[in-house]
């Protein structure tokens, strides 16, 4: 196995607060340990087109508190094809990059796994996604900041909900995972959360209306995990039809959840996992994600990290039920 001398870093998929802190950590830890570091712009598209720049510590100065990603990001359709990955490998060879650190979520790490399998290049993943849906890590970079953003937004929405005695359905991100919705509902004091993990035969809206709306509560907040079929608009329309006496509004928080200065917890997680990525390379690890479990860094095979069944603590549903009376 050839000695690794140069490390490439890229951010891919949806941006997440703390990605810049992770870029900084990988760059500085890499240089500290004698590696050359190159920043790859615009995700896998930049790897295909050769949009790459050599990094020094100065390139990452002052970015720890910035949201977004200085490397930019994209969801690359070209990289999903064998031809696109072949062009990316040509760039890797031309730039003499020996290892790749990919900061992103499920789709980004899936791309890294395929690339590593096809071309036997060392790929290390960092869990950068607000959805917190990667297996093998308790938290992902960006998740804590987004929780706080949702909490701040819902605190403001509750003011008008109470003033006008309305039911507000607030839609949050999370893709197929309800971590953001359930935990933000607890943090915000919401009356209910409608999440994929609770999609049993029981009608979640009917259960909420029977349990959550009482004579003493003329206003309430329901957090809804985004869904193309059953999002906040769907449930609000149902209430208007089935319970016409209630005044209903919808607030879709959308992309404001991705932005903003990363929280201390996200900066620390980015720093720890970024240093962990360099330590993994030094140890000869390949094709793993650096996860954080019980406040200890662990190495999770990429094939495990992208599993769809990250455990969801069903006890949180009971917690919210008891707190929302």
C-alpha positions, 0 to 999 in steps of 0.5 A: 500500500502506497504511503499517503502524502496528500489528503483531499477534502470535500463537502457534499449534499446539503450544507450543515452548520459546522462543516467549516469547523470540520474543514478547518479541523481536517486541514490543520490536523493534516498539516500538523501530521505532515500531510499536504491538504487540498480543498475540493470545491463544489463536492463531487462535481469539483472532483470531476472537473478538477476544481481543487486548491492547495490549502494552508492553515491560512485558508481555514483561518476565521471560519470556525464560526461560519455557517455553510461551507467555504468549499461550497457543495452540490448534489452531483448527478454525474458522480452517480454514474460509472463514467463520472466516477472514472473522471473523478479518479483521473482528477485524483491521480492528476492531483496526486491525492492519496486519501479523500475526506468526505463531509456529508450525509447518507448520499455523500457517504454512499458515493464515497463507499462506491468510489472506494470500492471501484478504485481502492482509494482511502475514503474517510467520512465525517457525519455532516448532516442536520438530519442525524440519520447516519448509523453509528454516531449519536450525533451528526455535525449540524444537528445540534445547531438546527435543533436550536434554530427550530426551537428559536423559531417555534418560540416565536411562532407560539407567541402568535399561536397563543395571541390568535388561539390557533393550531400551528403545524410547523414542518421541519426537515429530517428526510426519512428520520424524525430525530429533529421533529421529536427532539425539537418538539420536546425542546419547544414544549410542543403538544405533538410531533408527527414523525416517520418512526411513529407511523403505525396503523394508528392515525397520528392526527386523530390520536393527537386531536383526541388527546392533545386538544382540550378545553383549556388549550385553545392554541397549540404547536404540532411539529411535523417531519417533512414528507412529500405526501404527509407534510404539514399542509396535509395535516392542516387541510385535514383539520380544516375539513374534519375539525372546522371549528379550529383556526389552523395555520402552517409554517414550513421552516425550510432552509433557514434550518440549514443556516446560521453560526454553529453551536459549541457542540457542533464545533466541538464535534467537528473538531473531534471528528476532523482530528479523528479522520487524520488519526484514522488515516495514520492508523491505516483505516480505510473506507470508514466514517468517524462517529461519536458514540457515548462521547468516544470516537469510533470508526464505522464502516461506510456500509454500516453508516449509511444503513436506513435503520438508525435506532430511534428512542421510542421512549421520547414519544412517551416523554412528549405525550406526558409533557404535553397535557 
